[in-house]
Amino acid sequence: MNKIYCVGVGPGDPELLTLKAHKLIRNASQIAYFRKRNSTGRARKTIEKTLQKKKVYEYPMEYPLTTEVDFQTDEYKKTLDDFYIKCCAEIKFLLEKDDLIIISEGDPLFYGSFVHLYEKLKKDTPVIFVPGITAMSGSWTNAKIPIAMGDASISIIMGIQDEKDIIKSLKSSQTAVIMKIGTHLKKVASALKKTNNFNRAIIVEKATMIDEKIIPLKNYNEKRAPYFSIILIPYETQK
Amino acid sequence: MNKIYCVGVGPGDPELLTLKAHKLIRNASQIAYFRKRNSTGRARKTIEKTLQKKKVYEYPMEYPLTTEVDFQTDEYKKTLDDFYIKCCAEIKFLLEKDDLIIISEGDPLFYGSFVHLYEKLKKDTPVIFVPGITAMSGSWTNAKIPIAMGDASISIIMGIQDEKDIIKSLKSSQTAVIMKIGTHLKKVASALKKTNNFNRAIIVEKATMIDEKIIPLKNYNEKRAPYFSIILIPYETQK
C-alpha cells in the first residue's frame, strides 16, 4: 500500500533540509503542499533546488481563505473543513498511483497544517512523519542566543493570546519564544515590559532566509511585525 | 581567521542530520565533542557513518564528573569551570591549524553544553551555529503526536523542577514537553495527575534511535525512566 510521507523542510534555508527529507523529495514522483492563494508557498520555495529539473507531479493545496487570522465564525470553519475534505479525496486518488510526499515548512507536528488532514486520513492511510528544523530554532541559531540551559524551562507562546495569559506563561518559565507576532506586537511588548523581559527581548523576521532580520526589540520601530516573526527571550545566567 | 562551527547532529538517527551539518562534517579536518567518561558520546555515535574512513583529528572533551545530576556545590562548579577553561585552551590551539567542527547532539543552543564554552570564546573567536533536530521533535514525530496547533501554547519543562513549578507550567499552557525525567518520574506523574494530564501523556525513550520506545505513561511500569526520556502531553482539540 502506498504511503504518505509528511516531510518537514525547515525554516527556509534549503541547506537545513535533513538528509532524509532531501532523499525523499529527490526520489518523489508526486508532491503536495499547502499555500496561500497567488503565492508559491514557503515550503515549495525551500525545495526549489532540491527538485531541480526533475519531472514531479505537484498538487498545491490552495487555502480558500487567508489563514493568518484565526476566524472563529462557523462559516469560516465550514469553508476550511470542506477544503480539507477535498484535499483528502485528492490525496487518496494520488496514493493509488504511488507514494505521496507532503512537504511542510518547519516541523510537521509543530503547528503544521497537515495535521488537519492527518486526523481524517490516519484511520486507513499509512502516514510517516519526518521532522524538520523549526523556525524558532532557525531564529535562536542565527541570533546566537542560548534559548535554555540546564534546568531552565521554556514557554512557547502565541502572539494572539490575551495579555494576561502571555504574562502567566512568561512568569511560569525562565525563557520564552513568542510566535506569530503580526498585529499583536504592542500587546506582546506590554506583557514583556510588565514581566521585566522587554530589554533583553530579540525579534527575528524571516529566520534563515535571505532577507532575515535580527533586532533587539527595544530598537524595533515598527507598529506591527510580519506574521511569521518571532520574539526570543534569551536565557540569563543570573535570574 | 579560522572558525568554530558548532553543528547540531539531531537526536540520534544519522539520516536526521541537515545537509549543512553533513557537508561540514564530511569536509572537516578536525572535530570536537563532549562525552561522558568511558563512553563514545551520543553526538559522536550519530556521525559514525558520516565520517566513514576519512582521517579526522578528534578531540573528545571528556567530562570530569557526571552531568546528569545538577550538583549545586561550589566544588562541582569549580571542577566544571576548570574543565571548560581547559577545553577552550585546546580549542584555540586547534584553531591555529584549521576550522574546528564541534558536534552537538540535538540542537546546540537548546540545552547544549557548548554554550558554556561559547560564553568564554565569543569575544575573540568567530563561532557559527548550525541548528539540529531536537530530541523532543524526534519524540513527537515518531509518536505521531501533534504537539501543538493553531493558537495553543507549549511549556517545555525539566523533570528536576519542583512539583509546584511543574504544575504551574502545565496550567499556563495547552500542551507540554517534559524532559530529563530520570529519577523524577514519580513527581512528574503526580503533577500530571493533579492537572488531569496523566491519561493522555506519552513517554518516549531514546527517540529516533534503534532501541526507541514509545509508551502511554499509564502503561509504563518502571520506577524510574532513563535520564533522556521525554514525556509529551499531546494537543487536544477539545480542552
Chai-1 contact restraints between the chains, C-beta under 6 A:
chainA,res_idxA,chainB,res_idxB,connection_type,confidence,min_distance_angstrom,max_distance_angstrom,comment,restraint_id
A,E15,B,L19,contact,1.0,0.0,6.0,A-B,restraint_1
A,E15,B,K20,contact,1.0,0.0,6.0,A-B,restraint_2
A,L16,B,T18,contact,1.0,0.0,6.0,A-B,restraint_3
A,L17,B,L19,contact,1.0,0.0,6.0,A-B,restraint_4
A,T18,B,L16,contact,1.0,0.0,6.0,A-B,restraint_5
A,T18,B,T18,contact,1.0,0.0,6.0,A-B,restraint_6
A,L19,B,E15,contact,1.0,0.0,6.0,A-B,restraint_7
A,L19,B,L17,contact,1.0,0.0,6.0,A-B,restraint_8
A,L19,B,H22,contact,1.0,0.0,6.0,A-B,restraint_9
A,K20,B,E15,contact,1.0,0.0,6.0,A-B,restraint_10
A,H22,B,L19,contact,1.0,0.0,6.0,A-B,restraint_11
A,D107,B,S137,contact,1.0,0.0,6.0,A-B,restraint_12
A,L109,B,W140,contact,1.0,0.0,6.0,A-B,restraint_13
A,L109,B,P146,contact,1.0,0.0,6.0,A-B,restraint_14
A,L109,B,I147,contact,1.0,0.0,6.0,A-B,restraint_15
A,F110,B,I147,contact,1.0,0.0,6.0,A-B,restraint_16
A,Y111,B,A148,contact,1.0,0.0,6.0,A-B,restraint_17
A,V115,B,P146,contact,1.0,0.0,6.0,A-B,restraint_18
A,V115,B,M149,contact,1.0,0.0,6.0,A-B,restraint_19
A,F129,B,T141,contact,1.0,0.0,6.0,A-B,restraint_20
A,P131,B,I133,contact,1.0,0.0,6.0,A-B,restraint_21
A,P131,B,S137,contact,1.0,0.0,6.0,A-B,restraint_22
A,P131,B,T141,contact,1.0,0.0,6.0,A-B,restraint_23
A,I133,B,P131,contact,1.0,0.0,6.0,A-B,restraint_24
A,S137,B,D107,contact,1.0,0.0,6.0,A-B,restraint_25
A,S137,B,P131,contact,1.0,0.0,6.0,A-B,restraint_26
A,W140,B,L109,contact,1.0,0.0,6.0,A-B,restraint_27
A,T141,B,F129,contact,1.0,0.0,6.0,A-B,restraint_28
A,T141,B,P131,contact,1.0,0.0,6.0,A-B,restraint_29
A,P146,B,L109,contact,1.0,0.0,6.0,A-B,restraint_30
A,P146,B,V115,contact,1.0,0.0,6.0,A-B,restraint_31
A,I147,B,L109,contact,1.0,0.0,6.0,A-B,restraint_32
A,I147,B,F110,contact,1.0,0.0,6.0,A-B,restraint_33
A,A148,B,Y111,contact,1.0,0.0,6.0,A-B,restraint_34
A,M149,B,V115,contact,1.0,0.0,6.0,A-B,restraint_35
A,D151,B,D70,contact,1.0,0.0,6.0,A-B,restraint_36
A,D151,B,M158,contact,1.0,0.0,6.0,A-B,restraint_37
A,D151,B,I160,contact,1.0,0.0,6.0,A-B,restraint_38
A,S153,B,I156,contact,1.0,0.0,6.0,A-B,restraint_39
A,S153,B,I157,contact,1.0,0.0,6.0,A-B,restraint_40
A,S153,B,M158,contact,1.0,0.0,6.0,A-B,restraint_41
A,S153,B,S169,contact,1.0,0.0,6.0,A-B,restraint_42
A,I154,B,I156,contact,1.0,0.0,6.0,A-B,restraint_43
A,S155,B,S155,contact,1.0,0.0,6.0,A-B,restraint_44
A,I156,B,S153,contact,1.0,0.0,6.0,A-B,restraint_45
A,I156,B,I154,contact,1.0,0.0,6.0,A-B,restraint_46
A,I157,B,S153,contact,1.0,0.0,6.0,A-B,restraint_47
A,M158,B,D151,contact,1.0,0.0,6.0,A-B,restraint_48
A,M158,B,S153,contact,1.0,0.0,6.0,A-B,restraint_49
A,I160,B,D151,contact,1.0,0.0,6.0,A-B,restraint_50
A,K168,B,S172,contact,1.0,0.0,6.0,A-B,restraint_51
A,S169,B,S153,contact,1.0,0.0,6.0,A-B,restraint_52
A,S169,B,S172,contact,1.0,0.0,6.0,A-B,restraint_53
A,S172,B,K168,contact,1.0,0.0,6.0,A-B,restraint_54
A,S172,B,S169,contact,1.0,0.0,6.0,A-B,restraint_55
A,S172,B,S172,contact,1.0,0.0,6.0,A-B,restraint_56
